[in-house]
Amino acid sequence: MPDISHHSSTNIDYSKYHIQCNQDQSKPQMKLVQQLIDLGVEILYFQYPKHWFIIPSQGAAYHLHSQDLRSNSIEALITDIRNFIEKYPYGIIIAEGFHRWGESNRKKWQLLITNLFFTPLDISTAHSKSKHTAMPIFIPGRNTADSIEILLRIAHREQISDLPPKLSRISEKRVFLADAQIYLIKGLLNCGKKKAIKLLEKFDSPAAVFDAIINSPDEITAISGFGKKFIRPNQKMLSEILLPTAPTAPTKNEDF
């Protein structure tokens, strides 16, 4: 039984929750499903792609485990996540187990998130006829219990609460999104939290930070605490891991 003692509603009857997913899952997702069943959550099986967890009425989550980077091609994962965001623009990506790095794991993770943020989707939803940019929302988790916590909170919001708020990508209140953005910049650029916050204060999004490092590094070095030692390795790394569809770094920069 997963330890979710920190859940704010430990007396909830979990049998009132129902989550939809594909019965044919990879090992990390099978573990997640089994522990949800052990809690009493009703699992309904549909022909969704693997990793997709649909929480009616409007909730959705993509469960990405660090092991998935070893068992799937990065290109396939990027395509699948982009399809998920296009289908469920209010969905989130649960990133489990990425606090345990490793050089190979880190490079694959960098490749995945860089391409997702450099090539965001322009989509329209049932609530808005005009198109807007859909950026992936990552919520990190250490283990299966953390992933279950996230799914249960979404299920409670969608299926129990009288007035469930929407998980909006365009809401003005983005406390948890800002935390995820800081986590993203720290992981990709291998810098501390203070520097990640400084970069987000200067630029509006991680994508804008990455673009500035490649195409306008002077904007970065103008910030206190950032110099050529920060720019050089990160500019080289970003240039190497981008797919052909993403912006590429200049072949020569006269300032370096």
GROMACS elastic network, one bead per residue, 0.5 to 0.9 nm:
[ bonds ]
;  ai    aj funct       b0    kb
    1     4     6  0.89322   500
    1    35     6  0.63189   500
    1    36     6  0.88498   500
    1    38     6  0.64781   500
    1    39     6  0.71602   500
    2     5     6  0.88679   500
    2    35     6  0.64473   500
    2    36     6  0.85047   500
    2    38     6  0.85253   500
    2    39     6  0.81119   500
    2   144     6  0.75695   500
    2   145     6  0.55230   500
    2   148     6  0.82161   500
    3     6     6  0.80231   500
    3   145     6  0.60626   500
    3   146     6  0.89385   500
    4     7     6  0.54977   500
    4    10     6  0.78614   500
    4   145     6  0.62453   500
    4   146     6  0.79018   500
    4   148     6  0.79736   500
    4   149     6  0.66702   500
    5     8     6  0.81351   500
    5     9     6  0.89818   500
    5    10     6  0.66793   500
    6     9     6  0.86046   500
    6    10     6  0.79256   500
    6   149     6  0.87565   500
    7    10     6  0.57857   500
    7   149     6  0.68743   500
    7   152     6  0.88945   500
    7   153     6  0.85648   500
    8    11     6  0.88768   500
    9    12     6  0.56842   500
   10    13     6  0.85954   500
   11    14     6  0.87570   500
   12    15     6  0.87163   500
   12    16     6  0.85173   500
   13    16     6  0.60236   500
   13    17     6  0.80489   500
   13    40     6  0.78912   500
   13    41     6  0.86853   500
   14    17     6  0.54301   500
   14    18     6  0.85252   500
   14    36     6  0.88876   500
   14    39     6  0.64845   500
   14    40     6  0.53854   500
   14    41     6  0.51550   500
   14    42     6  0.80858   500
   14   152     6  0.84390   500
   15    18     6  0.74346   500
   15    39     6  0.78672   500
   15    42     6  0.59603   500
   16    40     6  0.84226   500
   16    41     6  0.70279   500
   16    42     6  0.75059   500
   16   159     6  0.79844   500
   16   160     6  0.80024   500
   17    40     6  0.82957   500
   17    41     6  0.53963   500
   17    42     6  0.61166   500
   17    43     6  0.86079   500
   17    55     6  0.86494   500
   17   152     6  0.79183   500
   17   155     6  0.61703   500
   17   156     6  0.72931   500
   17   159     6  0.67772   500
   17   160     6  0.80433   500
   18    41     6  0.59091   500
   18    43     6  0.57424   500
   18    44     6  0.70422   500
   18    55     6  0.68843   500
   18    56     6  0.76752   500
   18   155     6  0.74348   500
   18   159     6  0.82847   500
   19    41     6  0.74462   500
   19    42     6  0.64050   500
   19    43     6  0.51399   500
   19    44     6  0.61565   500
   19    45     6  0.85889   500
   19    53     6  0.66999   500
   19    54     6  0.59024   500
   19    56     6  0.72248   500
   19   151     6  0.86377   500
   19   155     6  0.76504   500
   20    42     6  0.85457   500
   20    43     6  0.58116   500
   20    45     6  0.56824   500
   20    46     6  0.65274   500
   20    48     6  0.83647   500
   20    52     6  0.83783   500
   20    53     6  0.57774   500
   20    55     6  0.63644   500
   20    56     6  0.81029   500
   21    24     6  0.87807   500
   21    25     6  0.87378   500
   21    33     6  0.87084   500
   21    43     6  0.73814   500
   21    44     6  0.65217   500
   21    45     6  0.52112   500
   21    46     6  0.57205   500
   21    47     6  0.73837   500
   21    48     6  0.60128   500
   21    49     6  0.79450   500
   21    50     6  0.75901   500
   21    51     6  0.78904   500
   21    52     6  0.61215   500
   21    53     6  0.50282   500
   21    54     6  0.63712   500
   22    25     6  0.65005   500
   22    44     6  0.83232   500
   22    45     6  0.52832   500
   22    46     6  0.52468   500
   22    47     6  0.54143   500
   22    48     6  0.51966   500
   22    49     6  0.64475   500
   22    50     6  0.60236   500
   22    51     6  0.80589   500
   22    52     6  0.75271   500
   22    53     6  0.81049   500
   23    30     6  0.82641   500
   23    33     6  0.89578   500
   23    44     6  0.85647   500
   23    45     6  0.55571   500
   23    46     6  0.72734   500
   23    47     6  0.79476   500
   23    48     6  0.88491   500
   23    50     6  0.84328   500
   24    30     6  0.81293   500
   24    47     6  0.89172   500
   24    49     6  0.89066   500
   24    50     6  0.70822   500
   25    28     6  0.80299   500
   25    29     6  0.57649   500
   25    30     6  0.56438   500
   25    49     6  0.87569   500
   25    50     6  0.55603   500
   25    51     6  0.71856   500
   26    29     6  0.54832   500
   26    30     6  0.60723   500
   26    31     6  0.87557   500
   26    50     6  0.73594   500
   26    51     6  0.80258   500
   26    68     6  0.81263   500
   26    71     6  0.89751   500
   27    30     6  0.50151   500
   27    31     6  0.62614   500
   27    32     6  0.86919   500
   27    67     6  0.88764   500
   28    31     6  0.52146   500
   28    32     6  0.63596   500
   28    33     6  0.88248   500
   28    63     6  0.88942   500
   28    64     6  0.87916   500
   28    65     6  0.66938   500
   28    67     6  0.75790   500
   28    68     6  0.82027   500
   28   144     6  0.82108   500
   29    33     6  0.61410   500
   29    34     6  0.85641   500
   29    50     6  0.82373   500
   29    51     6  0.67418   500
   29    63     6  0.72523   500
   29    64     6  0.86119   500
   29    65     6  0.81667   500
   30    33     6  0.51185   500
   30    34     6  0.61166   500
   30    35     6  0.86506   500
   31    34     6  0.52071   500
   31    35     6  0.62874   500
   31    36     6  0.86808   500
   31   144     6  0.77600   500
   32    35     6  0.53724   500
   32    36     6  0.63207   500
   32    37     6  0.87749   500
   32   144     6  0.61065   500
   32   145     6  0.83520   500
   32   147     6  0.77367   500
   32   148     6  0.70949   500
   33    36     6  0.51013   500
   33    37     6  0.62588   500
   33    38     6  0.86726   500
   33    43     6  0.76662   500
   33   148     6  0.89886   500
   34    37     6  0.50379   500
   34    38     6  0.61945   500
   34    39     6  0.87676   500
   35    39     6  0.63460   500
   35    40     6  0.87927   500
   35    41     6  0.89013   500
   35   144     6  0.84408   500
   35   145     6  0.86841   500
   35   148     6  0.81417   500
   36    39     6  0.51647   500
   36    40     6  0.65986   500
   36    41     6  0.54680   500
   36    42     6  0.79934   500
   36    43     6  0.78960   500
   36   148     6  0.70648   500
   37    40     6  0.50668   500
   37    41     6  0.51778   500
   37    42     6  0.65814   500
   37    43     6  0.68437   500
   38    41     6  0.74216   500
   40    43     6  0.89868   500
   45    48     6  0.83083   500
   46    49     6  0.89894   500
   47    50     6  0.87944   500
   48    51     6  0.84798   500
   48    52     6  0.64633   500
   48    53     6  0.82355   500
   48    54     6  0.87153   500
   49    52     6  0.59200   500
   49    80     6  0.81768   500
   49    84     6  0.89965   500
   50    53     6  0.84672   500
   50    62     6  0.87937   500
   50    63     6  0.88129   500
   51    61     6  0.81792   500
   51    62     6  0.53870   500
   51    63     6  0.50166   500
   51    64     6  0.67024   500
   52    60     6  0.73860   500
   52    61     6  0.61227   500
   52    63     6  0.65848   500
   52    84     6  0.75651   500
   53    59     6  0.85924   500
   53    60     6  0.57103   500
   53    61     6  0.51452   500
   53    62     6  0.61247   500
   53    63     6  0.73669   500
   53   151     6  0.84727   500
   54    57     6  0.85914   500
   54    58     6  0.80337   500
   54    59     6  0.61140   500
   54    61     6  0.64386   500
   54    62     6  0.86568   500
   54    91     6  0.88772   500
   55    58     6  0.65594   500
   55    60     6  0.53735   500
   55    61     6  0.78490   500
   55   151     6  0.80586   500
   55   154     6  0.72498   500
   55   155     6  0.59593   500
   55   158     6  0.72803   500
   55   159     6  0.83147   500
   56    59     6  0.56683   500
   56    60     6  0.78015   500
   56   155     6  0.76204   500
   56   158     6  0.65157   500
   56   159     6  0.70885   500
   57   155     6  0.88979   500
   57   158     6  0.59408   500
   57   159     6  0.70588   500
   58    88     6  0.83849   500
   58    90     6  0.78729   500
   58    91     6  0.85050   500
   58   158     6  0.67661   500
   58   166     6  0.78650   500
   58   167     6  0.87680   500
   59    88     6  0.81803   500
   59    90     6  0.72099   500
   59    91     6  0.63081   500
   59    92     6  0.87044   500
   59   154     6  0.64157   500
   59   155     6  0.73249   500
   59   157     6  0.86549   500
   59   158     6  0.65524   500
   59   166     6  0.83656   500
   59   167     6  0.78105   500
   60    84     6  0.89056   500
   60    88     6  0.66409   500
   60    89     6  0.89557   500
   60    90     6  0.72833   500
   60    92     6  0.66519   500
   60    93     6  0.88422   500
   60   151     6  0.86787   500
   60   154     6  0.81529   500
   61    84     6  0.87016   500
   61    88     6  0.86499   500
   61    90     6  0.89680   500
   61    91     6  0.52958   500
   61    93     6  0.56621   500
   61    94     6  0.67548   500
   61   150     6  0.89757   500
   61   151     6  0.75007   500
   61   154     6  0.88512   500
   62    81     6  0.74614   500
   62    84     6  0.74384   500
   62    91     6  0.74740   500
   62    92     6  0.62421   500
   62    94     6  0.59659   500
   62    95     6  0.84727   500
   63    92     6  0.87024   500
   63    93     6  0.60670   500
   63    95     6  0.65575   500
   63    96     6  0.74761   500
   63   147     6  0.78488   500
   64    67     6  0.83844   500
   64    68     6  0.66445   500
   64    69     6  0.86229   500
   64    93     6  0.68413   500
   64    94     6  0.58532   500
   64    95     6  0.50144   500
   64    96     6  0.61809   500
   64    97     6  0.88391   500
   65    68     6  0.53236   500
   65    69     6  0.75504   500
   65    94     6  0.80245   500
   65    95     6  0.59558   500
   65    97     6  0.60587   500
   65    98     6  0.74770   500
   66    69     6  0.57091   500
   66    70     6  0.76712   500
   66    95     6  0.75296   500
   66    96     6  0.63445   500
   66    97     6  0.54128   500
   66    98     6  0.55540   500
   66    99     6  0.89776   500
   66   100     6  0.83203   500
   66   101     6  0.87237   500
   66   105     6  0.74546   500
   66   109     6  0.85165   500
   67    70     6  0.54687   500
   67    71     6  0.66367   500
   67    72     6  0.87865   500
   67    97     6  0.81741   500
   67   105     6  0.88214   500
   68    71     6  0.51149   500
   68    72     6  0.57741   500
   68    73     6  0.86990   500
   68    77     6  0.85714   500
   69    72     6  0.56137   500
   69    73     6  0.70064   500
   69    74     6  0.68024   500
   69    77     6  0.82625   500
   69   105     6  0.69412   500
   69   108     6  0.67663   500
   69   109     6  0.75823   500
   70    73     6  0.76775   500
   70    74     6  0.89841   500
   70   105     6  0.78314   500
   70   108     6  0.88625   500
   72    75     6  0.85050   500
   72    76     6  0.68947   500
   72    77     6  0.68523   500
   73    76     6  0.52833   500
   73    77     6  0.64189   500
   73    78     6  0.87745   500
   74    77     6  0.50768   500
   74    78     6  0.61090   500
   74    79     6  0.85831   500
   74   108     6  0.68646   500
   74   109     6  0.85258   500
   74   111     6  0.76363   500
   74   112     6  0.63434   500
   75    78     6  0.51697   500
   75    79     6  0.62284   500
   75    80     6  0.86117   500
   75   112     6  0.79415   500
   76    79     6  0.51713   500
   76    80     6  0.60990   500
   76    81     6  0.86194   500
   77    80     6  0.50216   500
   77    81     6  0.60509   500
   77    82     6  0.84671   500
   77   112     6  0.77799   500
   78    81     6  0.52557   500
   78    82     6  0.61121   500
   78    83     6  0.85744   500
   78   112     6  0.62248   500
   78   113     6  0.83821   500
   78   115     6  0.76772   500
   78   116     6  0.68840   500
   79    82     6  0.51781   500
   79    83     6  0.61733   500
   79    84     6  0.86327   500
   80    83     6  0.50799   500
   80    84     6  0.62015   500
   80    85     6  0.87705   500
   81    85     6  0.62210   500
   81    86     6  0.85515   500
   81    93     6  0.82677   500
   81   116     6  0.84106   500
   81   136     6  0.85260   500
   82    85     6  0.51152   500
   82    86     6  0.61129   500
   82    87     6  0.85700   500
   82   116     6  0.75305   500
   82   120     6  0.84759   500
   82   121     6  0.75818   500
   82   136     6  0.84171   500
   83    86     6  0.50811   500
   83    87     6  0.61407   500
   83    88     6  0.84506   500
   84    87     6  0.51422   500
   84    88     6  0.58178   500
   84    89     6  0.77842   500
   84    91     6  0.78633   500
   85    88     6  0.50089   500
   85    90     6  0.75881   500
   85    91     6  0.66181   500
   85    92     6  0.81703   500
   85   121     6  0.80232   500
   85   134     6  0.72696   500
   85   135     6  0.81447   500
   85   136     6  0.69931   500
   86    89     6  0.57331   500
   86   121     6  0.71985   500
   86   122     6  0.85558   500
   86   123     6  0.66892   500
   86   124     6  0.88145   500
   86   134     6  0.79343   500
   87    91     6  0.87763   500
   88    91     6  0.52422   500
   88    92     6  0.86518   500
   88   125     6  0.89337   500
   89    92     6  0.84182   500
   89   123     6  0.79424   500
   89   124     6  0.86596   500
   89   125     6  0.75091   500
   89   134     6  0.64960   500
   89   135     6  0.85801   500
   89   136     6  0.85496   500
   89   168     6  0.82272   500
   89   169     6  0.74942   500
   90   134     6  0.87568   500
   90   137     6  0.88038   500
   90   166     6  0.75892   500
   90   167     6  0.54408   500
   90   168     6  0.56029   500
   90   169     6  0.63129   500
   91   136     6  0.83328   500
   91   137     6  0.76514   500
   91   167     6  0.72753   500
   91   168     6  0.86427   500
   91   169     6  0.88706   500
   92   136     6  0.69468   500
   92   137     6  0.51532   500
   92   138     6  0.61257   500
   92   139     6  0.71788   500
   92   167     6  0.84955   500
   93   136     6  0.71053   500
   93   137     6  0.59503   500
   93   139     6  0.62139   500
   93   140     6  0.84209   500
   94   137     6  0.85397   500
   94   138     6  0.59360   500
   94   139     6  0.50473   500
   94   140     6  0.59462   500
   94   141     6  0.68189   500
   94   147     6  0.66847   500
   94   150     6  0.79819   500
   95    98     6  0.66757   500
   95   138     6  0.64443   500
   95   139     6  0.60092   500
   95   141     6  0.59096   500
   95   142     6  0.83742   500
   95   147     6  0.83357   500
   96    99     6  0.80989   500
   96   139     6  0.84685   500
   96   140     6  0.59188   500
   96   142     6  0.55246   500
   96   143     6  0.59312   500
   96   144     6  0.73898   500
   96   146     6  0.79594   500
   96   147     6  0.69284   500
   97   100     6  0.60992   500
   97   101     6  0.85524   500
   97   140     6  0.79457   500
   97   141     6  0.63327   500
   97   143     6  0.58500   500
   97   144     6  0.85977   500
   98   101     6  0.61053   500
   98   105     6  0.83791   500
   98   106     6  0.85190   500
   98   109     6  0.85328   500
   98   140     6  0.75879   500
   98   141     6  0.77866   500
   98   142     6  0.72196   500
   99   140     6  0.84953   500
   99   141     6  0.82900   500
   99   142     6  0.66529   500
  100   105     6  0.87975   500
  100   142     6  0.86455   500
  101   104     6  0.82477   500
  101   105     6  0.60130   500
  101   106     6  0.59039   500
  102   105     6  0.52082   500
  102   106     6  0.59131   500
  102   107     6  0.86416   500
  103   106     6  0.51587   500
  103   107     6  0.63248   500
  103   108     6  0.87902   500
  104   107     6  0.53782   500
  104   108     6  0.64203   500
  104   109     6  0.86663   500
  105   108     6  0.53195   500
  105   109     6  0.61098   500
  105   110     6  0.85772   500
  106   109     6  0.50496   500
  106   110     6  0.60313   500
  106   111     6  0.85634   500
  106   187     6  0.81067   500
  106   188     6  0.80432   500
  107   110     6  0.50550   500
  107   111     6  0.61736   500
  107   112     6  0.86536   500
  107   188     6  0.87749   500
  107   241     6  0.78560   500
  108   111     6  0.50773   500
  108   112     6  0.61976   500
  108   113     6  0.87808   500
  108   241     6  0.86733   500
  109   112     6  0.51292   500
  109   113     6  0.62246   500
  109   114     6  0.83391   500
  109   187     6  0.87050   500
  109   188     6  0.79907   500
  110   113     6  0.55334   500
  110   114     6  0.58447   500
  110   115     6  0.84781   500
  110   187     6  0.78374   500
  110   188     6  0.55522   500
  110   189     6  0.87745   500
  110   238     6  0.84629   500
  110   241     6  0.72638   500
  111   114     6  0.53858   500
  111   115     6  0.62933   500
  111   116     6  0.86941   500
  111   238     6  0.85315   500
  111   241     6  0.52614   500
  111   242     6  0.64690   500
  111   243     6  0.79634   500
  112   115     6  0.55953   500
  112   116     6  0.63470   500
  112   117     6  0.88326   500
  112   241     6  0.88467   500
  112   242     6  0.89637   500
  113   116     6  0.50057   500
  113   117     6  0.60911   500
  113   118     6  0.83956   500
  113   136     6  0.88787   500
  113   184     6  0.80345   500
  113   188     6  0.82310   500
  114   117     6  0.53095   500
  114   118     6  0.59063   500
  114   119     6  0.84736   500
  114   188     6  0.80966   500
  114   207     6  0.78662   500
  114   210     6  0.82309   500
  114   238     6  0.78383   500
  114   241     6  0.78063   500
  114   242     6  0.68354   500
  114   243     6  0.89896   500
  114   246     6  0.87506   500
  115   118     6  0.50752   500
  115   119     6  0.59535   500
  115   120     6  0.83900   500
  115   241     6  0.85481   500
  115   242     6  0.63468   500
  115   243     6  0.68332   500
  115   245     6  0.83411   500
  115   246     6  0.65704   500
  116   119     6  0.56170   500
  116   120     6  0.61353   500
  116   121     6  0.87907   500
  116   135     6  0.77612   500
  116   136     6  0.71411   500
  117   120     6  0.56582   500
  117   135     6  0.66418   500
  117   136     6  0.72915   500
  117   206     6  0.73159   500
  117   207     6  0.54316   500
  118   206     6  0.89205   500
  118   207     6  0.56576   500
  118   208     6  0.85981   500
  118   210     6  0.81666   500
  118   211     6  0.80713   500
  118   242     6  0.86771   500
  118   246     6  0.61460   500
  118   247     6  0.74741   500
  119   135     6  0.88833   500
  119   207     6  0.88278   500
  119   245     6  0.78470   500
  119   246     6  0.64568   500
  119   247     6  0.88134   500
  120   133     6  0.63330   500
  120   134     6  0.60284   500
  120   135     6  0.55731   500
  120   136     6  0.78919   500
  121   132     6  0.81285   500
  121   133     6  0.55694   500
  121   134     6  0.52388   500
  121   135     6  0.69779   500
  122   131     6  0.59169   500
  122   132     6  0.53488   500
  122   134     6  0.61176   500
  123   130     6  0.81673   500
  123   132     6  0.55908   500
  123   133     6  0.63314   500
  123   134     6  0.66089   500
  124   127     6  0.81026   500
  124   128     6  0.61094   500
  124   129     6  0.57587   500
  124   130     6  0.58046   500
  124   132     6  0.63298   500
  124   133     6  0.86978   500
  125   128     6  0.52083   500
  125   129     6  0.64601   500
  125   130     6  0.80478   500
  125   131     6  0.77136   500
  125   132     6  0.88494   500
  126   129     6  0.69361   500
  128   131     6  0.73864   500
  128   132     6  0.87762   500
  132   170     6  0.86410   500
  133   169     6  0.88543   500
  133   170     6  0.89849   500
  134   169     6  0.68907   500
  134   170     6  0.86113   500
  135   169     6  0.74200   500
  136   169     6  0.86236   500
  137   169     6  0.79481   500
  137   177     6  0.66275   500
  137   180     6  0.72091   500
  137   181     6  0.83643   500
  138   177     6  0.77467   500
  138   180     6  0.58121   500
  138   181     6  0.79643   500
  138   183     6  0.89070   500
  138   184     6  0.81373   500
  139   150     6  0.85638   500
  139   176     6  0.80320   500
  139   177     6  0.80708   500
  139   179     6  0.85043   500
  139   180     6  0.59199   500
  139   183     6  0.89367   500
  140   146     6  0.85012   500
  140   147     6  0.85438   500
  140   180     6  0.73346   500
  140   183     6  0.80657   500
  141   144     6  0.77836   500
  141   145     6  0.83647   500
  141   146     6  0.52084   500
  141   147     6  0.60393   500
  141   150     6  0.87075   500
  142   145     6  0.80625   500
  142   146     6  0.62326   500
  142   147     6  0.80480   500
  143   146     6  0.54454   500
  143   147     6  0.66323   500
  143   148     6  0.88982   500
  144   147     6  0.50550   500
  144   148     6  0.61496   500
  144   149     6  0.85542   500
  145   148     6  0.50451   500
  145   149     6  0.61205   500
  145   150     6  0.87711   500
  146   150     6  0.64315   500
  146   151     6  0.88138   500
  147   150     6  0.52250   500
  147   151     6  0.63480   500
  147   152     6  0.86500   500
  148   151     6  0.50877   500
  148   152     6  0.59932   500
  148   153     6  0.85083   500
  149   152     6  0.52201   500
  149   153     6  0.62035   500
  149   154     6  0.87270   500
  150   153     6  0.52418   500
  150   154     6  0.63601   500
  150   155     6  0.86746   500
  151   154     6  0.51822   500
  151   155     6  0.61215   500
  151   156     6  0.85813   500
  152   156     6  0.59694   500
  152   157     6  0.84584   500
  153   156     6  0.50646   500
  153   157     6  0.61395   500
  153   158     6  0.85636   500
  154   157     6  0.50843   500
  154   158     6  0.60663   500
  154   159     6  0.83620   500
  154   167     6  0.89658   500
  155   158     6  0.50919   500
  155   159     6  0.55991   500
  155   160     6  0.73583   500
  156   159     6  0.53876   500
  156   161     6  0.62182   500
  156   164     6  0.85597   500
  157   160     6  0.59960   500
  157   161     6  0.52240   500
  157   162     6  0.83512   500
  157   163     6  0.80688   500
  157   164     6  0.50989   500
  157   165     6  0.72078   500
  157   166     6  0.87136   500
  158   161     6  0.66465   500
  158   162     6  0.87678   500
  158   163     6  0.86051   500
  158   164     6  0.56887   500
  158   165     6  0.81424   500
  158   166     6  0.85555   500
  159   162     6  0.83211   500
  159   164     6  0.80620   500
  160   163     6  0.88274   500
  160   164     6  0.81326   500
  161   164     6  0.55185   500
  161   165     6  0.89974   500
  165   168     6  0.85653   500
  167   171     6  0.82690   500
  168   171     6  0.53446   500
  168   174     6  0.89838   500
  169   172     6  0.89023   500
  169   174     6  0.84737   500
  169   177     6  0.88224   500
  170   173     6  0.86559   500
  170   174     6  0.86994   500
  171   174     6  0.67054   500
  173   176     6  0.87312   500
  173   177     6  0.87346   500
  174   178     6  0.59853   500
  174   179     6  0.86302   500
  175   178     6  0.53467   500
  175   179     6  0.65747   500
  175   180     6  0.89124   500
  176   179     6  0.50806   500
  176   180     6  0.63211   500
  176   181     6  0.87165   500
  177   180     6  0.50086   500
  177   181     6  0.61718   500
  177   182     6  0.86902   500
  178   182     6  0.62510   500
  178   183     6  0.86038   500
  178   200     6  0.86527   500
  179   182     6  0.51975   500
  179   183     6  0.62484   500
  179   184     6  0.86394   500
  180   184     6  0.60972   500
  180   185     6  0.87442   500
  181   185     6  0.62831   500
  181   186     6  0.85871   500
  181   196     6  0.85377   500
  181   200     6  0.81874   500
  181   205     6  0.74212   500
  181   206     6  0.64465   500
  182   185     6  0.52719   500
  182   186     6  0.61235   500
  182   187     6  0.85858   500
  182   193     6  0.67521   500
  182   196     6  0.56077   500
  182   197     6  0.64570   500
  182   200     6  0.77072   500
  182   206     6  0.82619   500
  183   186     6  0.51843   500
  183   187     6  0.61519   500
  183   188     6  0.86191   500
  183   193     6  0.78715   500
  183   196     6  0.81785   500
  184   187     6  0.52628   500
  184   188     6  0.61272   500
  184   189     6  0.84364   500
  184   196     6  0.88535   500
  184   206     6  0.75538   500
  185   188     6  0.52452   500
  185   189     6  0.57430   500
  185   190     6  0.74934   500
  185   191     6  0.74870   500
  185   192     6  0.88697   500
  185   193     6  0.85828   500
  185   196     6  0.59183   500
  185   197     6  0.89602   500
  185   199     6  0.87402   500
  185   200     6  0.89513   500
  185   206     6  0.64594   500
  185   209     6  0.85444   500
  185   210     6  0.88930   500
  186   189     6  0.56131   500
  186   190     6  0.51084   500
  186   192     6  0.59188   500
  186   193     6  0.64484   500
  186   195     6  0.83520   500
  186   196     6  0.61382   500
  187   190     6  0.52563   500
  187   191     6  0.74225   500
  188   191     6  0.81462   500
  188   234     6  0.88495   500
  188   238     6  0.89440   500
  189   192     6  0.89332   500
  189   196     6  0.87872   500
  189   230     6  0.89548   500
  189   234     6  0.63152   500
  189   237     6  0.87004   500
  189   238     6  0.88615   500
  190   234     6  0.88619   500
  191   194     6  0.83238   500
  191   195     6  0.64304   500
  191   196     6  0.67793   500
  191   230     6  0.89748   500
  192   195     6  0.55505   500
  192   196     6  0.63060   500
  192   197     6  0.88161   500
  193   197     6  0.61627   500
  193   198     6  0.86312   500
  194   197     6  0.52073   500
  194   198     6  0.62771   500
  194   199     6  0.87828   500
  195   199     6  0.62492   500
  195   200     6  0.86947   500
  195   225     6  0.79372   500
  195   226     6  0.83783   500
  196   199     6  0.52077   500
  196   200     6  0.63414   500
  196   201     6  0.86891   500
  197   200     6  0.50924   500
  197   201     6  0.61051   500
  197   202     6  0.86984   500
  198   201     6  0.50921   500
  198   202     6  0.64262   500
  198   203     6  0.86917   500
  198   223     6  0.80069   500
  198   224     6  0.88895   500
  199   202     6  0.51887   500
  199   203     6  0.60081   500
  199   204     6  0.85997   500
  199   205     6  0.87494   500
  199   206     6  0.83380   500
  199   209     6  0.66510   500
  199   220     6  0.79374   500
  199   223     6  0.82663   500
  200   204     6  0.58645   500
  200   205     6  0.62631   500
  200   206     6  0.71198   500
  200   208     6  0.88771   500
  200   209     6  0.74733   500
  201   204     6  0.70393   500
  202   209     6  0.84756   500
  202   219     6  0.89812   500
  202   220     6  0.87474   500
  202   223     6  0.82725   500
  203   206     6  0.76546   500
  203   207     6  0.88235   500
  203   208     6  0.59517   500
  203   209     6  0.60576   500
  203   212     6  0.88008   500
  204   207     6  0.83563   500
  204   208     6  0.65345   500
  204   209     6  0.79835   500
  205   208     6  0.52657   500
  205   209     6  0.65244   500
  205   210     6  0.89141   500
  206   210     6  0.62518   500
  206   211     6  0.85810   500
  207   210     6  0.51959   500
  207   211     6  0.61260   500
  207   212     6  0.85948   500
  208   211     6  0.50714   500
  208   212     6  0.61058   500
  208   213     6  0.86773   500
  209   212     6  0.51970   500
  209   213     6  0.63397   500
  209   214     6  0.88886   500
  209   220     6  0.83225   500
  210   213     6  0.51911   500
  210   214     6  0.65007   500
  210   215     6  0.86541   500
  210   234     6  0.88239   500
  210   235     6  0.84175   500
  210   238     6  0.74850   500
  211   214     6  0.53004   500
  211   215     6  0.58587   500
  211   216     6  0.74158   500
  211   217     6  0.88537   500
  211   247     6  0.79998   500
  211   249     6  0.88227   500
  212   215     6  0.52212   500
  212   217     6  0.56321   500
  212   218     6  0.82139   500
  212   219     6  0.67928   500
  212   220     6  0.69303   500
  213   216     6  0.59865   500
  213   218     6  0.83494   500
  213   219     6  0.81417   500
  213   220     6  0.67045   500
  213   231     6  0.64632   500
  213   232     6  0.89306   500
  213   234     6  0.73219   500
  213   235     6  0.58179   500
  213   238     6  0.84142   500
  213   249     6  0.89295   500
  214   217     6  0.63953   500
  214   231     6  0.85109   500
  214   234     6  0.84218   500
  214   235     6  0.53935   500
  214   236     6  0.83609   500
  214   238     6  0.73767   500
  214   239     6  0.73226   500
  214   247     6  0.87814   500
  214   248     6  0.76432   500
  214   249     6  0.51932   500
  214   250     6  0.73588   500
  215   218     6  0.89651   500
  215   235     6  0.89412   500
  215   248     6  0.86167   500
  215   249     6  0.64386   500
  215   250     6  0.70637   500
  216   219     6  0.59096   500
  216   220     6  0.75508   500
  217   220     6  0.51384   500
  217   221     6  0.63822   500
  217   222     6  0.86566   500
  217   228     6  0.87913   500
  217   231     6  0.68087   500
  217   235     6  0.85189   500
  218   221     6  0.51169   500
  218   222     6  0.60704   500
  218   223     6  0.89541   500
  219   222     6  0.53228   500
  219   223     6  0.71731   500
  220   223     6  0.56000   500
  220   224     6  0.87726   500
  220   226     6  0.64539   500
  220   227     6  0.76862   500
  220   231     6  0.78204   500
  221   224     6  0.73019   500
  221   225     6  0.78486   500
  221   228     6  0.70868   500
  221   230     6  0.85194   500
  221   231     6  0.77827   500
  222   225     6  0.87415   500
  222   226     6  0.73219   500
  222   227     6  0.81469   500
  223   226     6  0.58329   500
  223   227     6  0.83596   500
  224   227     6  0.82849   500
  226   229     6  0.78039   500
  226   230     6  0.60893   500
  226   231     6  0.77383   500
  227   230     6  0.54963   500
  227   231     6  0.64545   500
  227   232     6  0.88705   500
  228   232     6  0.58420   500
  228   233     6  0.88087   500
  228   256     6  0.79296   500
  229   232     6  0.57965   500
  229   233     6  0.71548   500
  229   234     6  0.89213   500
  230   233     6  0.64664   500
  230   234     6  0.65226   500
  230   235     6  0.85398   500
  231   234     6  0.54260   500
  231   235     6  0.56638   500
  231   236     6  0.83816   500
  232   235     6  0.53039   500
  232   236     6  0.62250   500
  232   237     6  0.86262   500
  232   256     6  0.79435   500
  233   236     6  0.51645   500
  233   237     6  0.60313   500
  233   238     6  0.86000   500
  234   238     6  0.59946   500
  234   239     6  0.83900   500
  235   238     6  0.53371   500
  235   239     6  0.61405   500
  235   240     6  0.86760   500
  235   249     6  0.75006   500
  236   239     6  0.52235   500
  236   240     6  0.62567   500
  236   241     6  0.88914   500
  236   249     6  0.81859   500
  237   240     6  0.52322   500
  237   241     6  0.63686   500
  237   242     6  0.87871   500
  238   241     6  0.54881   500
  238   242     6  0.62579   500
  238   248     6  0.84354   500
  238   249     6  0.79213   500
  239   242     6  0.58074   500
  239   243     6  0.89846   500
  239   247     6  0.84306   500
  239   248     6  0.58422   500
  239   249     6  0.53177   500
  239   250     6  0.86421   500
  240   243     6  0.83841   500
  240   248     6  0.86123   500
  240   249     6  0.87819   500
  242   245     6  0.78342   500
  242   246     6  0.58607   500
  242   247     6  0.73855   500
  242   248     6  0.70319   500
  243   246     6  0.55270   500
  243   247     6  0.82989   500
  243   248     6  0.85181   500
  244   247     6  0.75524   500
  244   248     6  0.76813   500
  245   248     6  0.87568   500
  248   251     6  0.86401   500
  249   252     6  0.84617   500
  250   253     6  0.65730   500
  252   255     6  0.89534   500
  252   256     6  0.84060   500
  253   256     6  0.58145   500
